[in-house]
Amino acid sequence: MSPLFLLLPALFLGGVISTISGGGLGIISILVGTFFFDIRTNIAVTSLLTVAIQLVKIAHFHKFIRWDITKWYVITGVPASFIGGVLLYYIPERIPEIGMGIFCILFIIFRLTGFSPKVSTTNTAIATSGAINGFVGGMIGNSSLMRMPVLLSMGVSKEIFVGTSAMVSFLMNIGKLTAYIPNIPWSKELGMLLVCAIPVLLLGVWLGKVLLKYVSSKLFEGLLLCVILFGALRLLFVL
């Protein structure tokens, strides 16, 4: 059996966590993937897996999607994510990684101390957030670290958060995958991993949805902050 299949337990855990907390699969898979891929291949493969899990989430939470937020977020986010995805192969990834890590740490501090401002839900504010999110996400391979704080600051419910975040992530992944796919070193083992990952992710999302009803709003936000902190530490300190 290929060592790549050791990723499957991590993907199952990521499916559960990302459904309960609204995100986290990308962070977990990138961390584990560092043992098997170079950073750029790792980011591209993670984006492919993210597309699969977001489709599953959309199937479960489509009734809760805020299309007004989604529309304005992706109208700028999709093209920006393509540009960021192209630049990933031309600039040192540590530059956007460090910037995003600092942003996330500051957000957590503001949130815990009560000084985190609400993000406006005007079309301009959402489109601006989408553009920045897409551009940086394309370069570091994980846009949830910015999307999660933005949606959380808008004060949406946990179900709306999961549904809207999934749809936004799916659409924005299309942009950066357009830049990533031509540069992925395809192999038979990688193809088999992607095929086997689908049922694993389906099971993880199903279990996460079952557990979500038992998660209070306070615990939900706490889980989100933990995921954001974990991702920020990865960006700042894991090379």
C-alpha positions as CSV (number, residue, x, y, z in Angstrom):
1,M,0.0,0.0,0.0
2,S,1.3,3.5,-0.9
3,P,2.4,5.6,2.0
4,L,0.0,8.3,0.6
5,F,-2.9,6.3,2.0
6,L,-1.8,7.3,5.5
7,L,-3.5,10.6,4.6
8,L,-6.9,9.0,4.7
9,P,-7.3,9.0,8.6
10,A,-6.3,12.6,8.6
11,L,-8.9,13.4,5.9
12,F,-11.6,11.7,7.9
13,L,-10.7,13.7,11.0
14,G,-10.6,16.9,8.8
15,G,-14.1,16.1,7.5
16,V,-15.5,15.9,11.0
17,I,-13.7,19.0,12.3
18,S,-14.4,21.1,9.3
19,T,-18.1,20.4,9.4
20,I,-18.4,21.1,13.2
21,S,-16.2,24.2,13.2
22,G,-16.8,25.4,9.6
23,G,-13.3,24.8,8.4
24,G,-10.1,22.9,9.1
25,L,-9.7,20.2,6.4
26,G,-7.1,22.3,4.5
27,I,-5.1,23.0,7.6
28,I,-5.0,19.3,8.7
29,S,-4.3,17.9,5.2
30,I,-1.5,20.5,4.5
31,L,0.1,19.6,7.8
32,V,0.1,15.9,7.2
33,G,0.8,16.4,3.5
34,T,4.2,18.0,4.3
35,F,5.5,14.5,5.0
36,F,4.7,13.4,1.4
37,F,4.8,16.4,-0.9
38,D,6.7,19.5,-1.6
39,I,4.9,22.7,-0.4
40,R,3.5,23.6,-3.8
41,T,2.2,20.1,-4.7
42,N,0.9,19.8,-1.2
43,I,-1.2,23.0,-1.6
44,A,-2.5,21.9,-5.0
45,V,-3.5,18.4,-3.8
46,T,-5.2,19.9,-0.7
47,S,-7.3,22.2,-2.9
48,L,-8.5,19.2,-4.9
49,L,-9.5,17.4,-1.7
50,T,-11.2,20.6,-0.5
51,V,-13.4,20.7,-3.6
52,A,-14.7,17.2,-2.8
53,I,-15.5,18.0,0.8
54,Q,-17.2,21.3,0.0
55,L,-19.5,19.6,-2.5
56,V,-20.5,17.2,0.3
57,K,-21.1,20.1,2.7
58,I,-23.2,22.0,0.1
59,A,-25.4,18.9,-0.3
60,H,-26.0,18.9,3.5
61,F,-26.3,22.6,4.1
62,H,-27.5,24.1,0.9
63,K,-30.7,25.5,2.6
64,F,-28.6,27.7,4.8
65,I,-26.4,29.4,2.1
66,R,-26.5,33.2,2.2
67,W,-26.4,33.8,-1.5
68,D,-26.1,37.6,-1.1
69,I,-22.8,37.1,0.7
70,T,-21.6,34.4,-1.6
71,K,-22.3,36.4,-4.8
72,W,-20.3,39.4,-3.8
73,Y,-17.6,37.4,-2.1
74,V,-16.8,35.3,-5.2
75,I,-17.3,37.9,-7.9
76,T,-13.9,39.3,-7.0
77,G,-12.6,36.3,-5.1
78,V,-12.5,33.8,-8.0
79,P,-10.3,35.9,-10.3
80,A,-8.2,37.0,-7.4
81,S,-7.6,33.4,-6.4
82,F,-6.5,32.5,-9.9
83,I,-3.9,35.4,-9.8
84,G,-2.7,34.2,-6.4
85,G,-2.5,30.6,-7.6
86,V,-0.3,31.7,-10.6
87,L,2.0,33.8,-8.3
88,L,2.4,30.8,-6.0
89,Y,4.9,29.4,-8.5
90,Y,6.9,32.6,-8.8
91,I,7.3,34.1,-5.3
92,P,8.4,32.7,-1.9
93,E,5.3,31.3,-0.2
94,R,6.7,32.5,3.2
95,I,5.7,36.1,2.4
96,P,1.9,35.6,2.3
97,E,2.1,32.8,4.9
98,I,3.6,35.1,7.5
99,G,1.2,38.0,6.7
100,M,-1.8,35.7,7.0
101,G,-0.5,34.2,10.2
102,I,-0.2,37.6,11.8
103,F,-3.6,38.6,10.6
104,C,-5.2,35.5,12.3
105,I,-3.4,36.0,15.6
106,L,-4.6,39.6,15.8
107,F,-8.1,38.6,15.0
108,I,-8.1,36.0,17.8
109,I,-6.7,38.6,20.3
110,F,-9.4,41.2,19.3
111,R,-12.1,38.6,19.5
112,L,-11.2,37.3,22.9
113,T,-10.7,40.8,24.3
114,G,-14.0,42.1,22.9
115,F,-12.4,44.5,20.5
116,S,-13.1,42.6,17.2
117,P,-15.1,45.0,14.9
118,K,-18.1,43.7,13.0
119,V,-17.4,43.3,9.3
120,S,-19.9,45.3,7.2
121,T,-22.3,43.3,5.0
122,T,-22.3,46.0,2.3
123,N,-21.6,44.7,-1.2
124,T,-18.4,46.7,-1.3
125,A,-17.1,45.4,1.9
126,I,-17.9,41.8,1.0
127,A,-16.3,42.1,-2.5
128,T,-13.2,43.7,-1.0
129,S,-12.9,40.8,1.6
130,G,-13.4,38.3,-1.2
131,A,-10.6,39.8,-3.4
132,I,-8.1,39.9,-0.6
133,N,-9.1,36.4,0.6
134,G,-8.9,34.9,-2.9
135,F,-5.5,36.5,-3.7
136,V,-3.9,35.4,-0.5
137,G,-5.6,32.0,-0.5
138,G,-4.3,31.3,-3.9
139,M,-0.8,31.9,-2.8
140,I,-0.9,29.9,0.5
141,G,-3.5,27.3,-0.5
142,N,-5.9,27.9,2.3
143,S,-8.4,30.7,2.2
144,S,-10.4,29.5,5.2
145,L,-8.1,31.3,7.6
146,M,-9.4,34.6,6.3
147,R,-12.9,33.5,5.3
148,M,-13.7,32.1,8.8
149,P,-12.9,35.4,10.7
150,V,-14.8,37.4,8.1
151,L,-18.0,35.3,8.3
152,L,-17.7,34.9,12.1
153,S,-17.5,38.7,12.4
154,M,-20.7,39.1,10.4
155,G,-22.6,37.3,13.2
156,V,-24.2,34.5,11.1
157,S,-25.6,31.3,12.7
158,K,-23.4,28.2,12.7
159,E,-25.5,26.5,10.0
160,I,-25.4,29.6,7.7
161,F,-21.7,29.8,8.4
162,V,-21.0,26.2,7.3
163,G,-23.3,26.4,4.2
164,T,-22.0,29.8,3.0
165,S,-18.4,29.0,3.8
166,A,-18.7,25.8,1.8
167,M,-20.2,27.4,-1.3
168,V,-17.7,30.3,-1.2
169,S,-14.8,27.8,-0.8
170,F,-16.0,25.6,-3.7
171,L,-16.3,28.5,-6.1
172,M,-13.0,30.1,-5.2
173,N,-11.2,26.8,-5.4
174,I,-12.1,26.7,-9.1
175,G,-10.1,29.8,-9.7
176,K,-6.9,28.6,-8.0
177,L,-7.2,25.1,-9.3
178,T,-7.1,26.5,-12.8
179,A,-3.6,27.7,-12.0
180,Y,-2.6,24.7,-9.9
181,I,-3.6,21.7,-12.0
182,P,-1.1,22.1,-14.9
183,N,1.7,22.1,-12.3
184,I,0.7,18.9,-10.4
185,P,3.0,15.9,-10.8
186,W,0.3,13.3,-11.5
187,S,0.8,9.7,-10.6
188,K,-1.2,6.5,-10.2
189,E,-0.9,6.6,-6.4
190,L,-2.1,10.2,-6.3
191,G,-5.1,9.3,-8.5
192,M,-6.0,6.4,-6.2
193,L,-5.7,8.6,-3.2
194,L,-8.2,11.1,-4.6
195,V,-10.7,8.3,-5.5
196,C,-10.4,6.7,-2.0
197,A,-10.7,10.0,-0.3
198,I,-14.3,10.6,-1.5
199,P,-16.0,8.0,0.7
200,V,-13.8,8.9,3.6
201,L,-14.8,12.6,3.3
202,L,-18.5,11.6,2.9
203,L,-18.3,9.7,6.2
204,G,-16.5,12.5,8.0
205,V,-19.0,15.2,6.9
206,W,-21.9,13.0,7.9
207,L,-20.5,12.4,11.3
208,G,-19.7,16.1,11.7
209,K,-23.3,17.0,10.7
210,V,-24.7,14.6,13.4
211,L,-22.4,16.2,16.0
212,L,-23.1,19.8,15.0
213,K,-26.6,19.8,16.5
214,Y,-25.0,19.2,19.9
215,V,-22.6,22.1,19.6
216,S,-23.6,25.4,21.3
217,S,-23.0,28.7,19.6
218,K,-20.3,29.5,22.3
219,L,-18.5,26.2,21.7
220,F,-18.9,26.6,18.0
221,E,-17.1,30.0,18.1
222,G,-14.5,28.5,20.4
223,L,-13.8,25.7,17.9
224,L,-13.5,28.2,15.1
225,L,-10.9,30.2,17.1
226,C,-8.9,27.1,17.8
227,V,-8.8,26.2,14.2
228,I,-7.8,29.7,13.2
229,L,-5.0,29.6,15.9
230,F,-3.8,26.2,14.8
231,G,-3.6,27.4,11.2
232,A,-1.9,30.7,12.1
233,L,0.8,28.8,14.1
234,R,1.3,26.5,11.1
235,L,1.8,29.4,8.8
236,L,4.2,31.2,11.1
237,F,6.4,28.4,12.4
238,V,6.1,25.3,10.1
239,L,8.5,25.6,7.2
